[in-house]
Amino acid sequence: MIRGSEHTEALGVCIDELIMHRLRLVSSKGDGAEASFDGGAIRAKATLVSGPLLAERGFQEIDEFPLPADMCTHLSNLDSSMARYADRVVSAKNVGTRARALRILSMIGSIDREQEKKAATMKKQEGDSKKKDDDGGDDYDPWANVKLPGQWT
């Protein structure tokens, strides 16, 4: 990854804005599983460039193999995001980066941690029960709906 390039800076700003949007949803909805941030509420498909940027912002890499059907590689995590953004506030050299990191850290700090953990646990249990009910998960083909030119006309 090229540090300081315009491309990585733009991707970083986009990830920060995505996180802020989710945190605004969490604060406006209150409690409930659909309003959580922790436990993979944000699921991301990383590339070679965006993977390290997600990790710098506290996303956890998925350990399961094979990857889930949506091919997600990183999940949001409340505790590591708080630690990473605290580091970013201290170490940022750019005023805009520091201000964004401070805003996100403030939003993360305003979340009720116990309520958030409970919502993430409920969401995980719902996902586990869906996996048990799903009888054809291994047969998922992400290319099944792709139509090539001239095919099936």
Secondary structure as GFF3:
##gff-version 3
##sequence-region A 1 153
A	DSSP	alpha_helix	6	29	.	.	.	ID=ss1
A	DSSP	three_ten_helix	33	35	.	.	.	ID=ss2
A	DSSP	beta_strand	43	44	.	.	.	ID=ss3
A	DSSP	alpha_helix	50	56	.	.	.	ID=ss4
A	DSSP	beta_strand	60	61	.	.	.	ID=ss5
A	DSSP	beta_strand	74	75	.	.	.	ID=ss6
A	DSSP	alpha_helix	78	91	.	.	.	ID=ss7
A	DSSP	alpha_helix	95	109	.	.	.	ID=ss8
A	DSSP	alpha_helix	113	133	.	.	.	ID=ss9
A	DSSP	three_ten_helix	137	139	.	.	.	ID=ss10
###
